[in-house]
Amino acid sequence: MDSARLGGGGLGEPGTAKTSTNREVPESVHALFQRRVEGDDALLELAGLRFAQAGLAAEVYADTPSELEHVLRFLPPHRHLPVVHLTAARHLARAGPRRGQEFAGRFAGRIAGLVVHDKREMAEQTDRLLAVLRELNVRLCERPDGAFFFLEYAAGLEPGWFVELAEKLQDAERVSCCIDVGHLGIRQASARFARSHPGLSLAGLSPGDGRLPELAADVQDAVGSAVGDVLDITRAIGRLGKHVHFHLHDGHPLVPGLADHFSFLTRLPIPFSYQGRRSLGMMYGPGGLAAIVSAAIEACGLQEVSFTLEIHQVEGRLPLADASPLFSHWRDTTNAERMNYWLSVLGENALLVSQRIAELPRSAGTPLA
């Protein structure tokens, strides 16, 4: 998408965010750590440098233990262990807990958590899924340094099912939820628009659709409602007293193809003027992000929540500056500059999260009763 990106600059200064009263905030802000473009391991060295400068913890994608071993070599030291997103995990309700146990056992003490997507079929096999997750919880609890297992909302299932599943797993100490605000928001915005426009879906529209100028107000009303639904689900799951993980990224249902995984500093370009701009606001923007972070901490407590900026729909180039020596063996540094730009966007969004955490009053760190 040819998105209109707001803001500029690179990664922020490392360190712990503070409020106006100079109170240190023990953040658990992660971001994607991976090689986003084609190239050698110098790209992972670049990621390690930028993450160290920003003070960011990592979430890495992995298909196999050997792939994870390789990526972990490039992570800079951080007070928070990395989270691992299992990208090729088999259907939990059919395969049982073996894959989660394999990663959790091999990397015990080296990773904080494992994230696996839910699947649409899980709603039809809830009892089997609960049995698998409870068995996995028993295995994870056998080690004091065992990782958490987070089931991510990703398949667009009815959110009520996801909340009910979390409630039934309340006593499973090391099995919890990952609330993906992009997936959840797209689902809720699309459902709200469909209720007011039977027979017409947001997925069937596009920024260049001739019908959009007349529908823009209704589209944006549906899109703007997504944050309220995310806050409701955050509070419902947060009150269970478990550690909850969040995937943070913005999006808009009118984006062709993958509709989310965008920066919170992005707007959607349109070929006409709406409210004085030739662009539409995304689902959240900086204000929506701040509301989500606040609700998560108020519901769960500062020590029982973690965030990953899962932003990867980014395109641009940024000079390598202090990282140039890492690429002295490259003849063409185009991909290195593209990677550097992506990392700068992660850093900008991380500053938004850190700033909101620092602004919260002391009482926000106490979970709801």
C-alpha distance (Angstrom), angle and dihedral (degrees) to the residues before:
residue distance angle dihedral
M1 . . .
D2 3.80 . .
S3 3.79 91.3 .
A4 3.77 126.5 -174.2
R5 3.80 103.6 -123.0
L6 3.76 120.2 -158.8
G7 3.78 126.6 -152.7
G8 3.79 130.6 19.0
G9 3.75 144.3 -150.6
G10 3.76 131.7 89.9
L11 3.77 137.5 -88.4
G12 3.77 119.5 -34.1
E13 3.75 126.2 -114.7
P14 3.82 115.2 -79.1
G15 3.76 120.6 -111.5
T16 3.75 142.2 81.6
A17 3.78 118.4 -54.8
K18 3.80 116.8 -118.5
T19 3.76 134.6 -159.6
S20 3.78 123.9 -130.1
T21 3.81 87.1 -88.3
N22 3.83 89.6 56.9
R23 3.81 92.7 -112.7
E24 3.80 111.9 159.8
V25 3.79 115.1 -125.1
P26 3.86 117.4 -147.3
E27 3.79 94.7 -143.2
S28 3.79 125.0 -165.7
V29 3.79 98.4 -164.1
H30 3.79 114.9 153.4
A31 3.79 131.6 179.4
L32 3.78 135.4 -168.3
F33 3.79 111.9 -76.6
Q34 3.78 111.2 -165.6
R35 3.78 145.9 106.9
R36 3.82 101.3 -85.5
V37 3.81 97.4 -178.7
E38 3.78 137.4 34.8
G39 3.79 114.8 -76.4
D40 3.79 145.1 87.5
D41 3.78 132.2 -69.5
A42 3.79 91.9 -73.0
L43 3.80 84.5 84.9
L44 3.81 90.0 60.1
E45 3.80 89.2 47.8
L46 3.80 87.7 53.8
A47 3.80 90.1 50.8
G48 3.80 89.9 49.9
L49 3.80 91.0 52.0
R50 3.80 94.7 48.8
F51 3.81 93.6 44.7
A52 3.81 90.1 51.5
Q53 3.80 91.0 49.7
A54 3.81 91.8 49.4
G55 3.80 96.0 41.9
L56 3.80 90.2 -125.2
A57 3.79 126.9 159.7
A58 3.81 117.2 -140.3
E59 3.76 140.5 -116.8
V60 3.79 112.9 -167.6
Y61 3.79 132.8 -167.9
A62 3.79 116.8 -131.5
D63 3.79 136.7 175.1
T64 3.80 97.6 -177.7
P65 3.82 137.8 18.6
S66 3.81 90.8 -111.7
E67 3.80 90.9 54.7
L68 3.79 90.0 50.9
E69 3.81 91.7 48.4
H70 3.78 89.3 55.1
V71 3.81 96.1 50.1
L72 3.81 94.4 44.3
R73 3.82 89.0 63.1
F74 3.79 90.0 70.4
L75 3.80 99.8 48.3
P76 3.80 114.7 110.6
P77 3.82 117.2 -130.5
H78 3.79 113.3 -82.8
R79 3.79 135.8 171.5
H80 3.82 88.6 -123.8
L81 3.81 119.0 63.1
P82 3.82 117.5 -129.5
V83 3.79 125.1 -92.7
V84 3.81 117.5 -133.1
H85 3.79 123.7 -142.9
L86 3.82 108.5 -154.4
T87 3.79 100.8 -144.1
A88 3.80 97.6 -178.1
A89 3.79 99.9 38.5
R90 3.77 114.0 148.6
H91 3.78 122.5 -124.2
L92 3.80 103.4 -69.3
A93 3.78 95.3 -150.0
R94 3.80 90.4 58.2
A95 3.80 105.1 29.9
G96 3.78 98.9 44.5
P97 3.81 125.6 -141.6
R98 3.82 98.5 -54.7
R99 3.80 97.8 106.3
G100 3.79 93.7 49.3
Q101 3.80 90.3 47.1
E102 3.81 91.2 50.6
F103 3.80 93.8 56.4
A104 3.81 95.2 36.8
G105 3.80 92.3 50.9
R106 3.79 97.9 44.6
F107 3.80 94.3 45.2
A108 3.80 100.3 35.4
G109 3.78 109.8 148.4
R110 3.82 91.1 16.0
I111 3.80 101.7 71.7
A112 3.79 131.8 43.5
G113 3.77 100.3 -152.8
L114 3.78 150.3 -9.3
V115 3.80 122.4 -130.1
V116 3.82 123.8 -158.0
H117 3.81 127.5 176.6
D118 3.76 120.6 -117.5
K119 3.83 117.4 -123.0
R120 3.78 130.2 -139.4
E121 3.81 90.6 -119.5
M122 3.80 90.9 60.4
A123 3.80 91.5 78.3
E124 3.81 88.3 64.2
Q125 3.82 92.8 47.7
T126 3.79 101.1 42.0
D127 3.81 96.4 137.0
R128 3.80 92.0 51.2
L129 3.81 90.8 46.1
L130 3.81 91.6 51.3
A131 3.80 90.7 50.7
V132 3.82 91.7 50.5
L133 3.79 93.5 48.2
R134 3.80 93.0 47.6
E135 3.79 90.3 50.7
L136 3.80 89.8 49.3
N137 3.79 89.7 49.9
V138 3.80 90.9 55.7
R139 3.80 90.2 53.4
L140 3.80 93.4 46.9
C141 3.81 91.7 49.9
E142 3.80 91.3 55.9
R143 3.80 89.5 79.8
P144 3.81 124.0 53.1
D145 3.81 89.0 -144.1
G146 3.80 94.4 46.8
A147 3.79 118.0 138.4
F148 3.80 127.2 -114.5
F149 3.79 118.4 -110.3
F150 3.81 115.6 -139.7
L151 3.80 122.6 -166.3
E152 3.81 106.3 -151.9
Y153 3.78 125.6 -141.3
A154 3.81 99.6 -126.5
A155 3.82 113.2 124.5
G156 3.80 99.0 70.5
L157 3.80 96.2 -111.7
E158 3.79 121.5 160.3
P159 3.83 104.4 -71.7
G160 3.80 90.1 -137.4
W161 3.81 88.9 64.5
F162 3.81 90.6 52.6
V163 3.81 92.5 50.1
E164 3.80 91.9 46.6
L165 3.81 90.2 51.0
A166 3.81 89.8 52.2
E167 3.81 90.2 50.3
K168 3.80 92.0 52.0
L169 3.82 89.2 51.4
Q170 3.79 95.1 48.8
D171 3.80 92.1 115.1
A172 3.83 93.4 49.7
E173 3.79 99.1 99.1
R174 3.80 99.4 -162.6
V175 3.79 101.2 32.2
S176 3.77 116.6 81.9
C177 3.81 144.0 136.8
C178 3.76 139.0 -76.5
I179 3.80 111.0 -151.4
D180 3.79 108.6 -152.8
V181 3.79 103.5 -160.3
G182 3.79 93.6 -165.2
H183 3.81 96.9 53.9
L184 3.78 92.0 41.2
G185 3.79 94.2 46.9
I186 3.81 94.8 48.9
R187 3.80 90.0 50.5
Q188 3.80 94.4 49.0
A189 3.81 96.4 43.2
S190 3.80 91.4 49.5
A191 3.80 92.1 48.4
R192 3.81 92.6 49.4
F193 3.82 92.6 50.1
A194 3.82 91.6 47.8
R195 3.81 91.1 54.2
S196 3.81 91.5 57.6
H197 3.81 95.2 38.1
P198 3.82 108.9 40.2
G199 3.77 112.1 -160.3
L200 3.82 93.8 19.0
S201 3.80 123.2 91.5
L202 3.76 130.8 -167.2
A203 3.80 88.2 -129.5
G204 3.79 87.7 61.4
L205 3.81 92.4 58.3
S206 3.78 130.1 71.6
P207 3.82 136.1 -170.9
G208 3.82 90.1 -97.3
D209 3.80 96.5 47.2
G210 3.81 111.5 126.3
R211 3.81 90.3 -136.6
L212 3.77 94.1 57.7
P213 3.84 99.9 84.9
E214 3.82 90.6 62.2
L215 3.80 92.8 40.9
A216 3.81 98.3 42.6
A217 3.81 95.5 98.1
D218 3.82 92.4 51.9
V219 3.80 91.1 43.8
Q220 3.78 92.4 52.5
D221 3.79 91.9 44.4
A222 3.81 89.1 56.8
V223 3.80 92.7 43.4
G224 3.79 92.5 48.0
S225 3.80 91.4 52.5
A226 3.81 92.4 63.0
V227 3.79 94.3 83.6
G228 3.81 91.6 58.6
D229 3.80 91.4 54.2
V230 3.81 91.4 48.3
L231 3.81 90.7 51.0
D232 3.82 91.6 50.1
I233 3.81 92.6 51.4
T234 3.80 91.6 43.6
R235 3.81 90.4 55.5
A236 3.81 93.3 44.4
I237 3.81 92.9 53.4
G238 3.80 95.7 34.6
R239 3.79 93.4 58.8
L240 3.82 89.5 63.4
G241 3.80 89.5 79.2
K242 3.81 97.3 -122.0
H243 3.79 132.0 126.5
V244 3.82 106.9 -95.2
H245 3.80 125.3 -161.5
F246 3.81 123.6 -153.1
H247 3.78 132.9 -156.1
L248 3.77 107.0 -152.2
H249 3.80 123.2 -158.7
D250 3.77 137.6 124.3
G251 3.79 131.7 -126.1
H252 3.77 148.5 150.5
P253 3.83 129.2 -129.1
L254 3.83 91.0 -130.6
V255 3.80 92.8 64.5
P256 3.83 107.8 108.9
G257 3.79 113.8 -120.5
L258 3.80 114.0 -7.1
A259 3.79 103.0 26.0
D260 3.80 99.4 -166.8
H261 3.83 143.8 31.2
F262 3.82 91.3 92.5
S263 3.80 131.3 136.8
F264 3.79 119.0 -92.6
L265 3.81 85.6 -125.0
T266 3.81 93.7 65.9
R267 3.81 134.0 101.4
L268 3.80 128.3 -166.7
P269 3.84 113.6 -113.1
I270 3.83 116.6 -132.2
P271 3.83 130.6 -176.3
F272 3.82 94.1 -123.2
S273 3.79 138.3 49.9
Y274 3.81 119.6 -94.0
Q275 3.79 119.5 178.8
G276 3.78 89.9 -16.5
R277 3.81 96.8 -50.1
R278 3.78 135.3 90.5
S279 3.78 89.6 -137.9
L280 3.79 139.5 64.7
G281 3.76 127.8 -128.4
M282 3.79 115.6 -111.3
M283 3.81 122.7 -124.7
Y284 3.80 96.5 -82.5
G285 3.77 119.6 0.7
P286 3.83 118.4 -178.1
G287 3.82 92.1 -50.8
G288 3.79 94.2 53.3
L289 3.80 91.1 45.8
A290 3.80 89.9 52.9
A291 3.81 90.7 50.8
I292 3.82 92.0 50.5
V293 3.81 93.6 48.2
S294 3.81 90.7 48.0
A295 3.81 93.7 48.9
A296 3.81 92.1 47.0
I297 3.79 93.6 52.6
E298 3.81 93.5 42.4
A299 3.82 91.2 50.3
C300 3.79 100.0 40.5
G301 3.78 106.5 22.2
L302 3.79 124.5 -112.7
Q303 3.80 93.8 -88.4
E304 3.82 94.5 50.1
V305 3.79 100.9 53.5
S306 3.80 133.6 71.6
F307 3.78 132.3 -176.7
T308 3.79 133.3 -152.8
L309 3.78 121.9 -166.4
E310 3.81 98.2 -139.4
I311 3.81 95.3 -174.4
H312 3.78 118.3 145.8
Q313 3.81 108.2 140.4
V314 3.78 93.1 97.1
E315 3.79 131.2 125.5
G316 3.78 128.9 -178.8
R317 3.80 143.0 87.5
L318 3.79 131.6 -103.3
P319 3.84 125.0 -175.3
L320 3.79 112.4 -106.1
A321 3.82 95.9 -129.3
D322 3.83 107.9 166.5
A323 3.83 91.0 12.6
S324 3.82 94.4 59.9
P325 3.84 94.1 102.4
L326 3.82 89.8 62.3
F327 3.81 88.7 65.6
S328 3.80 101.6 41.3
H329 3.82 88.2 120.5
W330 3.83 93.1 55.0
R331 3.81 119.1 94.0
D332 3.81 93.4 -166.0
T333 3.81 116.2 36.2
T334 3.82 96.3 -175.9
N335 3.81 93.8 113.5
A336 3.79 91.8 44.0
E337 3.81 89.5 55.0
R338 3.80 90.5 47.4
M339 3.80 89.6 52.4
N340 3.80 90.4 46.8
Y341 3.80 90.4 52.9
W342 3.81 92.1 50.8
L343 3.80 90.2 50.4
S344 3.81 89.9 50.7
V345 3.82 89.6 54.9
L346 3.81 90.2 51.7
G347 3.79 88.5 50.9
E348 3.81 93.3 50.5
N349 3.80 91.7 51.1
A350 3.80 91.6 45.3
L351 3.79 88.2 57.4
L352 3.81 89.5 55.6
V353 3.82 90.7 54.4
S354 3.80 94.0 44.2
Q355 3.78 92.0 47.8
R356 3.80 92.0 52.7
I357 3.81 91.9 48.6
A358 3.79 90.1 50.6
E359 3.81 91.8 50.7
L360 3.81 95.2 54.3
P361 3.80 117.8 103.6
R362 3.79 120.4 -114.3
S363 3.80 91.5 -102.4
A364 3.82 90.7 62.5
G365 3.79 89.7 73.2
T366 3.81 91.5 64.5
P367 3.82 113.5 89.0
L368 3.79 119.5 -124.8
A369 3.79 116.2 -95.8
